[in-house]
Amino acid sequence: MTPTIFLVILCLGVASAAIVPEAQLDAELQEQKVTYEETGRLVGHMGTVQRDLKENSACY
């Protein structure tokens, strides 16, 4: 195999491999955004619950 053919095959392999992870990274980013939003809402809700418990316990 000549070095030119080897180089062409190598470049095509690298180029095709680079396309897949980018799409995969986009999907993972979207998944993390959804997870973070859900976690953020939960943390915000827990803060509200804790504040309400403190306020209510001070009344008793």
DRENDREN-750790 format. One record per residue (C-alpha): residue number from 1; residue in one letter; chain; x, y, z. Coordinates in steps of 0.1 Angstrom, whole numbers, plus 5000, padded with zeros to 4 digits. Example, Ala and Ser with C-alpha at 12.3 -4.5 7.8 and 13.67 -1.06 7.14 Angstrom:
<site><pos>1</pos><code>a</code><unit>A</unit><X>5123</X><Y>4955</Y><Z>5078</Z></site>
<site><pos>2</pos><code>s</code><unit>A</unit><X>5137</X><Y>4989</Y><Z>5071</Z></site>
This chain:
<site><pos>1</pos><code>m</code><unit>A</unit><X>5000</X><Y>5000</Y><Z>5000</Z></site>
<site><pos>2</pos><code>t</code><unit>A</unit><X>5014</X><Y>5033</Y><Z>4991</Z></site>
<site><pos>3</pos><code>p</code><unit>A</unit><X>5018</X><Y>5060</Y><Z>5017</Z></site>
<site><pos>4</pos><code>t</code><unit>A</unit><X>4993</X><Y>5083</Y><Z>4998</Z></site>
<site><pos>5</pos><code>i</code><unit>A</unit><X>4965</X><Y>5057</Y><Z>4999</Z></site>
<site><pos>6</pos><code>f</code><unit>A</unit><X>4972</X><Y>5050</Y><Z>5036</Z></site>
<site><pos>7</pos><code>l</code><unit>A</unit><X>4971</X><Y>5087</Y><Z>5043</Z></site>
<site><pos>8</pos><code>v</code><unit>A</unit><X>4938</X><Y>5091</Y><Z>5025</Z></site>
<site><pos>9</pos><code>i</code><unit>A</unit><X>4922</X><Y>5062</Y><Z>5043</Z></site>
<site><pos>10</pos><code>l</code><unit>A</unit><X>4935</X><Y>5075</Y><Z>5076</Z></site>
<site><pos>11</pos><code>c</code><unit>A</unit><X>4921</X><Y>5110</Y><Z>5070</Z></site>
<site><pos>12</pos><code>l</code><unit>A</unit><X>4887</X><Y>5096</Y><Z>5059</Z></site>
<site><pos>13</pos><code>g</code><unit>A</unit><X>4885</X><Y>5075</Y><Z>5091</Z></site>
<site><pos>14</pos><code>v</code><unit>A</unit><X>4894</X><Y>5105</Y><Z>5113</Z></site>
<site><pos>15</pos><code>a</code><unit>A</unit><X>4869</X><Y>5127</Y><Z>5095</Z></site>
<site><pos>16</pos><code>s</code><unit>A</unit><X>4840</X><Y>5102</Y><Z>5098</Z></site>
<site><pos>17</pos><code>a</code><unit>A</unit><X>4848</X><Y>5095</Y><Z>5134</Z></site>
<site><pos>18</pos><code>a</code><unit>A</unit><X>4848</X><Y>5132</Y><Z>5143</Z></site>
<site><pos>19</pos><code>i</code><unit>A</unit><X>4812</X><Y>5137</Y><Z>5131</Z></site>
<site><pos>20</pos><code>v</code><unit>A</unit><X>4797</X><Y>5111</Y><Z>5154</Z></site>
<site><pos>21</pos><code>p</code><unit>A</unit><X>4809</X><Y>5124</Y><Z>5187</Z></site>
<site><pos>22</pos><code>e</code><unit>A</unit><X>4798</X><Y>5159</Y><Z>5179</Z></site>
<site><pos>23</pos><code>a</code><unit>A</unit><X>4762</X><Y>5147</Y><Z>5175</Z></site>
<site><pos>24</pos><code>q</code><unit>A</unit><X>4766</X><Y>5126</Y><Z>5206</Z></site>
<site><pos>25</pos><code>l</code><unit>A</unit><X>4779</X><Y>5156</Y><Z>5226</Z></site>
<site><pos>26</pos><code>d</code><unit>A</unit><X>4749</X><Y>5176</Y><Z>5215</Z></site>
<site><pos>27</pos><code>a</code><unit>A</unit><X>4726</X><Y>5149</Y><Z>5227</Z></site>
<site><pos>28</pos><code>e</code><unit>A</unit><X>4744</X><Y>5146</Y><Z>5260</Z></site>
<site><pos>29</pos><code>l</code><unit>A</unit><X>4743</X><Y>5184</Y><Z>5265</Z></site>
<site><pos>30</pos><code>q</code><unit>A</unit><X>4706</X><Y>5185</Y><Z>5260</Z></site>
<site><pos>31</pos><code>e</code><unit>A</unit><X>4702</X><Y>5156</Y><Z>5285</Z></site>
<site><pos>32</pos><code>q</code><unit>A</unit><X>4723</X><Y>5175</Y><Z>5310</Z></site>
<site><pos>33</pos><code>k</code><unit>A</unit><X>4702</X><Y>5206</Y><Z>5305</Z></site>
<site><pos>34</pos><code>v</code><unit>A</unit><X>4670</X><Y>5187</Y><Z>5313</Z></site>
<site><pos>35</pos><code>t</code><unit>A</unit><X>4686</X><Y>5170</Y><Z>5343</Z></site>
<site><pos>36</pos><code>y</code><unit>A</unit><X>4699</X><Y>5203</Y><Z>5356</Z></site>
<site><pos>37</pos><code>e</code><unit>A</unit><X>4666</X><Y>5221</Y><Z>5352</Z></site>
<site><pos>38</pos><code>e</code><unit>A</unit><X>4648</X><Y>5193</Y><Z>5371</Z></site>
<site><pos>39</pos><code>t</code><unit>A</unit><X>4675</X><Y>5193</Y><Z>5398</Z></site>
<site><pos>40</pos><code>g</code><unit>A</unit><X>4673</X><Y>5231</Y><Z>5400</Z></site>
<site><pos>41</pos><code>r</code><unit>A</unit><X>4635</X><Y>5230</Y><Z>5404</Z></site>
<site><pos>42</pos><code>l</code><unit>A</unit><X>4639</X><Y>5203</Y><Z>5431</Z></site>
<site><pos>43</pos><code>v</code><unit>A</unit><X>4665</X><Y>5223</Y><Z>5450</Z></site>
<site><pos>44</pos><code>g</code><unit>A</unit><X>4644</X><Y>5254</Y><Z>5448</Z></site>
<site><pos>45</pos><code>h</code><unit>A</unit><X>4613</X><Y>5235</Y><Z>5460</Z></site>
<site><pos>46</pos><code>m</code><unit>A</unit><X>4633</X><Y>5220</Y><Z>5489</Z></site>
<site><pos>47</pos><code>g</code><unit>A</unit><X>4645</X><Y>5255</Y><Z>5499</Z></site>
<site><pos>48</pos><code>t</code><unit>A</unit><X>4609</X><Y>5267</Y><Z>5500</Z></site>
<site><pos>49</pos><code>v</code><unit>A</unit><X>4599</X><Y>5237</Y><Z>5521</Z></site>
<site><pos>50</pos><code>q</code><unit>A</unit><X>4627</X><Y>5242</Y><Z>5545</Z></site>
<site><pos>51</pos><code>r</code><unit>A</unit><X>4619</X><Y>5279</Y><Z>5548</Z></site>
<site><pos>52</pos><code>d</code><unit>A</unit><X>4582</X><Y>5271</Y><Z>5554</Z></site>
<site><pos>53</pos><code>l</code><unit>A</unit><X>4591</X><Y>5245</Y><Z>5581</Z></site>
<site><pos>54</pos><code>k</code><unit>A</unit><X>4613</X><Y>5270</Y><Z>5599</Z></site>
<site><pos>55</pos><code>e</code><unit>A</unit><X>4586</X><Y>5297</Y><Z>5598</Z></site>
<site><pos>56</pos><code>n</code><unit>A</unit><X>4559</X><Y>5273</Y><Z>5610</Z></site>
<site><pos>57</pos><code>s</code><unit>A</unit><X>4581</X><Y>5258</Y><Z>5638</Z></site>
<site><pos>58</pos><code>a</code><unit>A</unit><X>4588</X><Y>5293</Y><Z>5651</Z></site>
<site><pos>59</pos><code>c</code><unit>A</unit><X>4550</X><Y>5298</Y><Z>5656</Z></site>
<site><pos>60</pos><code>y</code><unit>A</unit><X>4547</X><Y>5268</Y><Z>5680</Z></site>
